[in-house]
Amino acid sequence: MIKNFKFSFVLFVIVINSACSQQSFYQPIQRTEDFLIDSLKFEAFEGFVEVPENHQNNNSRRIQLPVLVIKTPNKNPKEAVFWLDGGPGGSNIISRDKINLRSAANALKNHDFVCVGYRGVDGSIKLEAKKITKAFKGLDHKMLSEKSIRNIRETIKDYKADLKEKNIDINQYHILNVIEDMETVRKQLSYKKINLLSVSYGTRVALLYSYQYPEIIHRTLMIGASPPGYFLARPEQAEAVIDKYDQLYRENINSGYSIKETMKKALQNVPKRWSVFRLDADKIKAGTVNALYNVDFAVSVFDAYKKAAEEEDYSGLFMLQKLSDVSHPKVMGDVFAKTVSADWDNNKEYEQEMRNSHAILGGNVSLLYAATSKEWEIIPIPSAYQKCRQSNTETLIISGDLDHRTPPEIVDKKLMPFLTNGRHIILKNCSHIDILSVVMKNETFIEQYFGSGEIEETTFIVPEKVDFTSKIKIGKFKIFLFGMFK
């Protein structure tokens, strides 16, 4: 296998080098600096692969995507692990710091680790849309006003015109073409079967990969799974998690205090300003949804709401508002290209659904997406890939019981019935980001699962209970300075 791999790499470099020698930024796949992972050195190869923008038309424009391969020292390696990171709008090339974990080192003892850049984010074509990102901040401190939404729509029109002028077809930046990019690399590297390690958005790529090429996927591990139809977060998802925190607080603290009622009080009485800065209740709500991605962050936000409601101190909620402004993806074109093509149903009134919500945090950013997605006129992927269907691929999904973004209840109801060989682990006291952290800190789990399919739930180290003591302390002066930056 090792000889075949090296021979394949030589061919890979020759083919790509001849195909895109005129690309000024192009670098062939070649040995690069070793990766130091848990004090162990692993050979690494980096460079670019060239693929057609439209995989259905080999004569379409060529785009270049970065590739990273970290090699196992095993002379008889098992199936390679392909990484599928979160997003959309995020890179799929993992950093040296992120992979410097003992769990990764253990997995690399028997498996190559492969990253293929996401089209639209990595490589020669980036669907970056800074003006749309800026427009999502809203106008006149009213993020959800009709004026703000009209501004986003107009900005999208201008961006589409810019793409047309550059001859970039946004309809080709969907998940199915991402899968074909992966397949191009898999074939070039002569892997007969592969494993998929996916996170959040990447789990949808993994699921559709198993639909498209079931014979290729050996095992798939999904962390925070996103079933078809759920790229657009519903307000009730965050509401349900806030209710869970409320219940946990009462159980842990033995108190009649209500997080949810405190939040309601603070939001009903948002002043016009904190210090010299205008406040926008909708942005505060959007920032709160972002905070729910991590348990410690969520707890600190609940503390900020308490100070606002009981002491009229809105400094912490203003900080949330500012964090909302900086949290919108820069590569907005990719976000819409992936999500609209995969999930959008023209027969559904998404905008009205968001506006009619009575959830405490309302539609917030989901309303902005719902109200502007039609403006893109993006062609959907085939309907067979927009819904769950039976899969025999050996699949393990790991969820968190406090995850509002990919709730375990939705996974159980919408996805698990279709996974013939699927298993679902729900980690206690974990939210969306926490799940990945818990899995990656487990030194043997990934290697054990991909190597044998065996799993030991008891090896995961999770908090026994949620600690409702705020661990994030930011003084008012620092918040004021942060507020000065646009």
PyMOL commands that set and color helices and strands:
alter all, ss='L'
color gray80, all
select helices_A, chain A and resi 2-19+102-107+130-135+146-165+170-172+175-188+201-212+235-253+259-268+281-291+295-311+315-326+332-343+350-355+364-376+383-385+408-418+432-441+445-452+457-459+476-484
alter helices_A, ss='H'
color red, helices_A
select strands_A, chain A and resi 30-37+40-52+62-70+80-84+113-116+194-199+217-223+273-274+277-278+394-400+422-427
alter strands_A, ss='S'
color yellow, strands_A
deselect
rebuild
show_as cartoon
